[in-house]
């Protein structure tokens, strides 16, 4: 019995989640194997001392960048068909070699086919709270991303419910995946959501923050099996976020020894131009800002109140700060919550918008649009949050809710139960 853990190392969030769950599986005595096609954050596995199998074809840094860009446009094929087939074949060989009893993935979508090919249950952690019950209830703010004069006439909740209904039935990417499924004589996918979900989808959040009771979410079953396999199930796990990259560097600690407001900026999956706008706005404010450049190379301009670093242990730096500026990926939002750190979020897509709107709804920060960023509204948002202590008090309440569950451990227990 072996659980094969297969993160997509083009994403820090998926790599770090997998590291956390992998360790919890080991703590429970569940045999687990780490494997990857490589990518931008593969080095995190090495840095954490986790042995892993390398699968071909490997993803280069450029391929990772292209992959991340394609994710925000679901109509663009996320793989080349021949590359996808190569991924699936190498994964199936690995699963057979180690007699995989389950496959745990973090946005390694090729495993949707390879797990079916060997008959292993597929478990996913990458959807966060972007699951059918939330879509059915119109929780996700699609309306903010649909710029159409006709749909603008509809009430926001109607449009959100309509968009959620459409997304659950969309077939983006299915032609690509089914062309490979047919070549390999593997069960076909039924919809875009079928590509994204597993036999067990772990919701990596807590009911109090999401707003869907645990009993309701876990009682959910697919209503229309034309779009989802009847075996699809949901289960709350809890927050799973990055605790990597070692200790806080000395220059960062020294830089944050100040009476001025301290701001932590982490916009890893963003365009460089957006990072530049944020840095330019903070450079003329009476703050100290630490900015993680991650994959964005080059200079962002010089300023004595800005410190640029490649990678940092966010879970250790955020407690040292007064505000976080992030895009709203679930990992960065949950790291801020764990530090009771108010935030200003600038989402790039609906899932990030949902995470930030939930925090805003609970009073822990502000969610602003890219249009507002381009119009120079960031400074006023930062001043507003820094000047109002109620934002930190609200984040402390979210911190209490989130800390009640050990997400990696609950995920590992759910996997163990599935195997049993």
Number of C-alpha atoms within 10 A of each C-alpha: 12 16 26 24 24 27 32 26 26 27 21 23 24 24 28 24 24 28 24 20 24 25 17 21 22 13 12 12 10 19 15 23 21 19 20 24 22 22 22 21 20 20 13 17 20 11 11 14 9 13 11 15 12 13 18 15 15 13 19 14 15 11 15 19 17 14 17 15 15 15 13 12 12 13 12 12 17 20 19 10 16 12 14 19 21 17 23 25 19 15 26 20 14 17 23 12 9 14 15 23 21 24 25 28 27 23 24 21 22 21 25 28 29 27 24 18 19 18 16 18 20 23 29 27 26 24 18 23 26 21 20 21 19 18 22 16 15 20 21 26 23 23 21 15 12 13 10 9 8 7 13 13 9 12 10 16 16 13 20 23 21 17 19 25 16 12 16 19 17 18 19 19 19 20 17 17 26 19 15 22 22 11 9 15 12 17 15 19 25 20 22 21 22 23 23 19 27 27 20 20 24 27 27 27 23 23 20 12 16 17 11 17 13 15 11 10 19 15 10 14 17 15 10 11 13 13 19 23 18 13 12 18 19 23 20 24 25 25 27 30 28 21 17 21 15 12 12 14 12 8 10 15 12 9 16 20 11 11 8 13 17 22 25 25 24 22 26 22 19 18 13 16 12 15 19 14 16 20 22 16 15 21 18 12 14 12 17 25 27 25 23 21 22 17 17 17 9 8 9 19 11 12 13 9 18 21 19 18 14 12 15 22 16 26 22 17 21 25 18 17 19 21 26 26 26 24 27 28 23 24 22 25 24 26 24 28 29 22 22 24 27 32 33 25 29 25 23 18 18 18 20 24 25 24 28 28 23 19 28 20 13 15 18 28 30 22 25 19 17 16 10 12 17 13 9 14 15 23 14 10 20 21 13 15 20 20 11 11 12 15 24 23 16 21 25 19 15 24 19 13 18 21 14 11 17 14 26 24 21 22 27 22 18 18 21 16 9 14 14 6
